[in-house]
């Protein structure tokens, strides 16, 4: 698949590289696994003097041996003797940037928390001493979000406050995903694109996987996911176990319930039989895997709220793979596929709703976009989009089948909501999959 999007991030990295001509610059790039961090870096460093250090789980001397070979090859220089401390490798590289601009990428930097945590203090010391005398664009990259946050955002950590720029890489938005799908698949149906969006969520690795194999229909995607040696079956574990550590079973249980529409804290606690407040708080704020949703116009202190998994594929994995892991372990793929084919229609509805919210956000027409419901989940309204400056509002229902919705019923549900929108010009609308490719 060709390189799509990321123009903003490429511009940021180019600007920062240019600034390193005056004084060394530090960039932090984070984002979930498979989001395309390494590919972005390779694109940004084309035709630039560039070193790439990947921190794998090896001893420090073995890593230094690899990095020494990289330096000798890329910088056309020779390091004599054996270097066994990463600090010495880094000191050599930054010294080389006294006379010329260099880019140094240190990928999966968080692994030093296991290999040798003192590296971070040493890096801080050398950086503070050499930053203003050198011309290095130092890029730290990592995919274990909680560890990256600890290293660079906790005030007591050595590298806190040193970054000149942070890039948090996000999935492709609906506009880009639509472009990719239409360019790659000339004969498409909206139901297949909805499945493509719902499953991949715009994560580049998953998108690339299906595009390169020309897998565009819902049925083909499910057959590929639920097959022998599929890369998708262990993906949830691969992405999250390292984040969660020893308590991963509790986190997984919570996420499985949220993916199965048990979206309130009380529902989760009644099923698990334990207090999950701390787990939910960490999932939301430390790991940033779930989001808390409140009705528009609700009080900040209000207790009416729901949770959802922000990552599309992880939601799919917990709903259809983790939940039925016993069937997976005995290789009963037909059983799993039948469940997906049976339930995917109702499951994808909330992602169709999210698709239109994201498109409305991209339109730039509104400053508030959310949902509305009253106590006891009464009078639920899928989308409320508000432009407070122009005093306009959109109230919309999202349905897989537009014939099952009516504007009159939507207007009746919005009666109490209108108390908050006095003097606003209101537009009512029904969205369905047929509107996915239309401008809104």
C-alpha positions as CSV (number, residue, x, y, z in Angstrom):
1,X,0.0,0.0,0.0
2,X,1.3,3.4,-0.9
3,X,2.0,6.0,1.8
4,X,-1.1,7.9,2.8
5,X,-1.8,11.0,4.8
6,X,0.5,12.1,7.7
7,X,1.2,15.5,5.9
8,X,0.9,17.4,9.2
9,X,3.4,15.0,11.0
10,X,5.8,15.1,8.1
11,X,5.8,18.9,8.1
12,X,6.4,18.9,11.9
13,X,9.4,16.5,11.5
14,X,10.8,18.5,8.6
15,X,10.5,21.8,10.6
16,X,12.2,20.2,13.6
17,X,15.0,18.8,11.5
18,X,15.6,22.3,10.1
19,X,15.7,23.7,13.6
20,X,18.4,21.2,14.5
21,X,20.6,23.2,12.2
22,X,20.8,25.7,15.0
23,X,20.6,23.6,18.1
24,X,19.8,19.9,18.8
25,X,16.1,19.0,19.0
26,X,14.2,16.2,20.7
27,X,10.9,14.7,19.4
28,X,8.7,12.1,21.1
29,X,6.5,9.9,18.9
30,X,4.0,7.7,20.5
31,X,0.9,5.7,19.5
32,X,-0.4,2.2,19.7
33,X,1.3,-0.7,18.0
34,X,0.6,-1.0,14.2
35,X,-0.1,2.8,13.9
36,X,2.7,3.4,11.5
37,X,5.3,5.2,13.7
38,X,8.3,3.5,12.0
39,X,7.0,4.0,8.5
40,X,6.4,7.7,9.3
41,X,10.0,8.1,10.5
42,X,11.4,6.3,7.5
43,X,9.4,8.6,5.2
44,X,10.5,11.7,7.1
45,X,14.2,10.7,7.1
46,X,14.5,10.0,3.3
47,X,17.7,11.6,2.0
48,X,18.8,12.6,5.4
49,X,21.8,11.3,7.5
50,X,20.0,8.9,9.7
51,X,20.7,6.3,12.4
52,X,18.1,3.9,13.6
53,X,18.5,2.1,17.0
54,X,15.8,-0.5,17.9
55,X,15.9,-1.4,21.6
56,X,15.1,-5.1,21.6
57,X,15.2,-7.2,24.8
58,X,18.9,-8.0,24.7
59,X,21.7,-7.3,27.1
60,X,23.1,-3.8,26.9
61,X,26.5,-5.0,25.4
62,X,24.8,-6.9,22.6
63,X,22.7,-3.8,21.8
64,X,25.8,-1.6,21.7
65,X,27.4,-4.1,19.3
66,X,24.5,-3.7,16.9
67,X,24.5,0.1,17.2
68,X,28.2,0.3,16.6
69,X,27.8,-1.6,13.3
70,X,25.0,0.8,12.4
71,X,27.2,3.8,13.1
72,X,30.2,2.4,11.2
73,X,28.0,1.7,8.2
74,X,25.9,4.9,8.1
75,X,28.4,7.5,9.2
76,X,31.3,6.1,7.3
77,X,33.4,6.2,10.4
78,X,35.1,3.6,12.7
79,X,34.6,3.0,16.4
80,X,37.6,1.3,17.8
81,X,37.4,-0.9,20.8
82,X,34.3,-2.5,22.4
83,X,31.5,-0.3,23.7
84,X,29.3,-2.0,26.3
85,X,27.3,1.0,27.6
86,X,24.6,2.7,25.7
87,X,25.5,6.0,27.2
88,X,28.9,5.8,25.4
89,X,27.2,5.1,22.1
90,X,24.9,8.0,22.5
91,X,27.7,10.3,23.5
92,X,29.6,9.3,20.3
93,X,26.6,10.0,18.1
94,X,25.8,13.4,19.5
95,X,29.5,14.4,19.3
96,X,29.4,13.5,15.6
97,X,26.6,16.1,15.2
98,X,28.9,19.0,16.1
99,X,29.8,19.5,12.5
100,X,26.8,18.1,10.6
101,X,23.1,17.5,11.1
102,X,22.1,14.0,12.0
103,X,18.9,12.2,12.8
104,X,19.0,9.5,15.5
105,X,15.9,7.4,16.1
106,X,15.7,5.3,19.3
107,X,12.7,3.0,18.8
108,X,11.0,1.2,21.7
109,X,13.0,3.4,24.1
110,X,10.8,2.2,27.0
111,X,12.6,-1.2,27.0
112,X,15.5,0.4,28.9
113,X,13.2,0.4,31.9
114,X,13.9,-3.3,31.9
115,X,17.4,-3.4,30.5
116,X,19.1,-0.5,32.4
117,X,16.9,2.2,33.9
118,X,19.9,4.4,34.6
119,X,20.2,5.1,30.9
120,X,17.6,7.8,31.2
121,X,19.6,9.8,33.7
122,X,22.7,9.5,31.6
123,X,20.8,10.6,28.5
124,X,19.6,13.7,30.3
125,X,23.0,14.6,31.5
126,X,24.6,14.3,28.1
127,X,21.7,16.1,26.4
128,X,21.7,19.0,28.7
129,X,25.5,19.4,28.3
130,X,25.5,19.0,24.5
131,X,22.2,20.3,23.2
132,X,23.3,23.8,22.4
133,X,26.6,22.8,20.8
134,X,25.3,20.1,18.4
135,X,22.9,19.5,15.5
136,X,21.1,16.3,16.3
137,X,17.4,15.6,15.8
138,X,16.8,13.0,18.4
139,X,13.6,11.0,18.0
140,X,12.3,8.8,20.8
141,X,9.7,6.3,19.7
142,X,7.6,3.9,21.7
143,X,4.3,2.0,21.6
144,X,3.8,1.0,25.3
145,X,1.9,4.2,26.0
146,X,1.9,4.0,29.8
147,X,5.7,3.6,29.9
148,X,6.3,6.4,27.4
149,X,4.1,8.6,29.6
150,X,6.1,7.7,32.7
151,X,9.4,8.4,31.0
152,X,8.6,11.8,29.4
153,X,5.6,13.2,31.3
154,X,6.2,12.4,35.0
155,X,7.9,15.4,36.7
156,X,10.3,13.2,38.7
157,X,11.7,11.4,35.6
158,X,15.1,12.6,34.2
159,X,13.8,13.4,30.7
160,X,10.7,15.3,31.8
161,X,10.4,18.6,30.0
162,X,13.3,17.9,27.6
163,X,11.1,17.2,24.5
164,X,10.8,20.1,21.9
165,X,7.9,18.3,20.2
166,X,5.5,15.5,20.8
167,X,3.6,13.6,18.1
168,X,0.8,11.3,19.2
169,X,0.1,9.3,16.0
170,X,-3.6,8.6,15.4
171,X,-5.4,6.2,13.1
172,X,-6.5,7.4,9.7
173,X,-9.6,9.6,9.9
174,X,-12.8,8.7,7.9
175,X,-11.9,11.0,5.1
176,X,-8.5,9.3,4.5
177,X,-9.9,5.8,5.0
178,X,-12.6,6.5,2.4
179,X,-10.0,7.7,0.0
180,X,-7.9,4.5,0.5
181,X,-10.9,2.2,0.2
182,X,-12.2,3.9,-3.0
183,X,-8.8,4.0,-4.7
184,X,-8.1,0.4,-3.8
185,X,-11.5,-1.1,-4.5
186,X,-13.5,0.2,-7.5
187,X,-16.5,-2.0,-6.9
188,X,-17.6,-1.4,-3.4
189,X,-20.7,-1.6,-1.3
190,X,-21.4,0.6,1.7
191,X,-22.0,-2.4,4.0
192,X,-18.5,-3.6,3.2
193,X,-16.9,-0.2,3.8
194,X,-18.7,0.0,7.2
195,X,-17.2,-3.3,8.1
196,X,-13.8,-2.1,6.9
197,X,-14.1,1.0,9.1
198,X,-15.5,-0.9,12.1
199,X,-12.8,-3.5,12.2
200,X,-9.7,-1.6,11.2
201,X,-10.6,1.7,12.8
202,X,-8.1,3.3,10.4
203,X,-5.1,1.6,12.0
204,X,-2.6,1.6,9.1
205,X,-1.2,-1.9,9.6
206,X,-4.7,-3.5,9.5
207,X,-5.7,-1.3,6.6
208,X,-2.6,-2.2,4.7
209,X,-3.1,-5.9,5.4
210,X,-6.5,-6.0,3.8
211,X,-5.6,-3.6,0.9
212,X,-2.5,-5.5,-0.1
213,X,-4.5,-8.8,-0.2
214,X,-7.5,-7.1,-1.9
215,X,-9.8,-8.2,1.0
216,X,-12.6,-5.7,0.9
217,X,-15.9,-7.5,1.5
218,X,-17.2,-8.1,5.0
219,X,-17.3,-11.9,4.5
220,X,-13.7,-12.1,3.2
221,X,-12.5,-10.0,6.1
222,X,-14.1,-12.3,8.7
223,X,-12.8,-15.4,6.9
224,X,-9.3,-14.0,7.0
225,X,-9.5,-13.0,10.6
226,X,-10.8,-16.4,11.7
227,X,-8.3,-18.6,10.0
228,X,-5.4,-20.8,10.9
229,X,-2.3,-18.7,11.7
230,X,-4.2,-15.4,11.5
231,X,-2.2,-12.5,12.8
232,X,-5.4,-11.1,14.3
233,X,-6.3,-13.8,16.8
234,X,-3.6,-12.9,19.4
235,X,-3.5,-9.2,18.6
236,X,-5.4,-8.1,21.6
237,X,-2.9,-9.9,23.9
238,X,0.1,-8.7,21.9
239,X,-1.0,-5.0,22.2
240,X,-2.2,-4.9,25.8
241,X,-0.6,-7.5,28.1
242,X,2.6,-5.5,28.3
243,X,0.6,-2.4,29.2
244,X,-1.4,-4.1,31.9
245,X,1.1,-6.4,33.6
246,X,0.0,-8.9,36.2
247,X,-3.5,-7.4,36.5
248,X,-4.3,-7.9,32.9
249,X,-7.1,-10.5,33.6
250,X,-9.2,-7.9,35.4
251,X,-8.6,-5.3,32.7
252,X,-9.4,-7.8,30.0
253,X,-12.7,-8.8,31.8
254,X,-13.7,-5.1,32.0
255,X,-12.9,-4.5,28.4
256,X,-14.8,-7.6,27.3
257,X,-17.9,-6.3,29.2
258,X,-17.7,-2.8,27.7
259,X,-17.3,-4.4,24.2
260,X,-20.5,-6.4,24.9
261,X,-22.5,-3.2,25.7
262,X,-22.1,-3.3,29.5
263,X,-21.1,0.3,29.4
264,X,-21.9,1.6,32.9
265,X,-19.7,1.1,36.0
266,X,-22.6,-0.3,38.0
267,X,-23.3,-3.0,35.3
268,X,-19.6,-4.0,35.2
269,X,-19.3,-4.1,39.0
270,X,-22.5,-6.2,39.4
271,X,-21.1,-8.8,37.0
272,X,-17.5,-8.9,38.3
273,X,-18.5,-8.5,41.9
274,X,-15.8,-6.0,42.7
275,X,-15.1,-2.3,42.8
276,X,-13.6,-1.3,39.4
277,X,-13.3,2.4,39.8
278,X,-9.5,2.4,39.9
279,X,-9.3,0.1,36.9
280,X,-11.7,2.3,34.9
281,X,-9.8,5.4,35.8
282,X,-6.4,3.9,34.7
283,X,-8.0,2.5,31.5
284,X,-9.2,6.0,30.7
285,X,-6.4,8.3,31.8
286,X,-3.2,6.2,32.1
287,X,-3.7,3.8,29.2
288,X,-6.2,5.9,27.2
289,X,-8.0,2.8,25.9
290,X,-11.5,3.7,27.0
291,X,-13.4,7.0,27.0
292,X,-16.1,8.3,29.3
293,X,-19.2,9.7,27.6
294,X,-21.8,12.0,29.2
295,X,-24.9,13.4,27.6
296,X,-24.5,16.9,26.1
297,X,-25.4,19.6,28.6
298,X,-25.0,17.3,31.6
299,X,-23.2,18.7,34.6
300,X,-19.5,17.9,34.9
301,X,-20.1,16.4,38.3
302,X,-23.1,14.3,37.0
303,X,-22.9,10.6,37.5
304,X,-24.8,9.7,34.3
305,X,-22.1,8.4,32.1
306,X,-21.0,5.5,29.9
307,X,-17.7,4.0,28.8
308,X,-16.7,2.8,25.4
309,X,-13.5,1.3,23.9
310,X,-12.0,4.0,21.7
311,X,-9.9,1.5,19.6
312,X,-12.0,-0.2,17.0
313,X,-10.0,-3.4,16.6
314,X,-9.6,-3.9,20.3
315,X,-13.3,-3.5,20.7
316,X,-13.9,-6.1,18.0
317,X,-11.2,-8.4,19.5
318,X,-12.8,-8.3,23.0
319,X,-16.4,-8.7,21.6
320,X,-15.8,-11.6,19.2
321,X,-12.4,-13.2,19.9
322,X,-11.6,-12.9,23.6
323,X,-15.2,-13.5,24.7
324,X,-15.2,-16.9,22.9
325,X,-11.6,-17.8,23.4
326,X,-12.4,-21.4,24.4
327,X,-13.8,-22.0,20.8
328,X,-10.6,-20.4,19.4
329,X,-8.4,-22.7,21.4
330,X,-9.9,-25.8,19.9
331,X,-9.9,-24.2,16.4
332,X,-13.6,-24.0,15.9
333,X,-13.5,-21.1,13.5
334,X,-16.9,-21.9,11.9
335,X,-18.5,-21.4,15.3
336,X,-16.8,-18.0,15.8
337,X,-17.7,-16.8,12.3
338,X,-21.4,-17.7,12.7
339,X,-21.5,-15.5,15.9
340,X,-19.9,-12.6,14.0
341,X,-22.2,-12.9,11.0
342,X,-25.2,-13.1,13.4
343,X,-24.3,-10.2,15.7
344,X,-22.2,-7.8,13.6
345,X,-25.1,-5.8,12.3
346,X,-26.2,-4.6,15.7
347,X,-22.5,-4.3,16.9
348,X,-21.5,-2.1,14.0
349,X,-24.3,0.4,14.7
350,X,-22.3,2.3,17.3
351,X,-19.4,2.6,14.9
352,X,-21.6,4.0,12.2
353,X,-22.6,6.6,14.8
354,X,-19.0,7.3,15.6
355,X,-18.2,7.6,11.8
356,X,-20.7,10.4,11.4
357,X,-19.5,12.1,14.5
358,X,-16.0,12.0,13.2
359,X,-17.1,13.4,9.8
360,X,-19.0,16.2,11.5
361,X,-15.8,17.0,13.5
362,X,-13.8,17.1,10.3
363,X,-16.3,19.5,8.7
364,X,-15.3,22.2,11.2
365,X,-18.9,23.4,11.5
366,X,-19.4,22.6,15.2
367,X,-17.7,23.2,18.5
368,X,-19.7,20.6,20.5
369,X,-20.5,17.1,19.2
370,X,-21.9,14.4,21.4
371,X,-25.0,12.2,22.3
372,X,-28.0,12.8,24.5
373,X,-30.0,10.7,26.8
374,X,-32.1,11.1,29.9
375,X,-32.2,9.2,33.2
376,X,-32.7,5.5,32.7
377,X,-31.4,5.8,29.1
378,X,-34.7,7.4,28.0
379,X,-35.0,9.5,24.9
380,X,-31.6,8.5,23.5
381,X,-30.4,10.7,20.6
382,X,-27.3,9.5,18.7
383,X,-25.8,12.8,17.6
384,X,-26.2,16.4,18.8
385,X,-23.8,18.8,17.0
386,X,-23.8,22.4,18.1
387,X,-22.3,25.7,16.7
388,X,-22.6,28.1,19.6
389,X,-21.4,31.0,17.6
390,X,-23.9,30.8,14.8
391,X,-26.6,29.4,17.1
392,X,-27.2,26.3,15.0
393,X,-27.6,22.7,16.0
394,X,-28.0,19.3,14.3
395,X,-30.0,16.6,16.0
396,X,-29.5,13.3,14.2
397,X,-30.4,9.6,14.4
398,X,-28.1,6.9,13.0
399,X,-29.8,3.8,11.6
400,X,-28.5,0.9,9.6
401,X,-31.9,0.9,7.9
402,X,-33.2,4.4,7.3
403,X,-36.7,3.1,6.9
404,X,-36.8,2.2,10.6
405,X,-36.4,5.8,11.7
406,X,-38.6,8.9,11.4
407,X,-37.9,12.6,11.9
408,X,-41.2,12.9,13.8
409,X,-40.1,10.4,16.4
410,X,-36.7,12.1,16.6
411,X,-38.3,15.5,17.2
412,X,-40.5,14.0,20.0
413,X,-37.4,12.6,21.8
414,X,-35.7,16.0,21.6
415,X,-38.4,17.9,23.4
416,X,-36.5,18.3,26.7
417,X,-33.2,18.8,24.9
418,X,-34.6,21.9,23.2
419,X,-34.7,23.6,26.5
420,X,-31.0,24.0,26.2
421,X,-31.2,25.3,22.6
422,X,-33.4,28.3,22.9
423,X,-33.1,30.6,19.9
424,X,-31.0,28.0,18.0
425,X,-31.8,27.1,14.5
426,X,-32.4,23.3,14.6
427,X,-31.9,20.8,11.8
428,X,-33.1,17.2,12.2
429,X,-31.5,14.4,10.1
430,X,-31.4,10.6,9.7
431,X,-28.0,9.1,8.8
432,X,-27.6,5.6,7.4
433,X,-24.7,3.7,5.6
434,X,-25.9,5.2,2.3
435,X,-24.7,8.6,3.5
436,X,-21.2,7.5,4.4
437,X,-19.7,8.9,1.2
438,X,-21.7,12.1,1.2
439,X,-20.5,15.5,2.4
440,X,-22.2,16.5,5.6
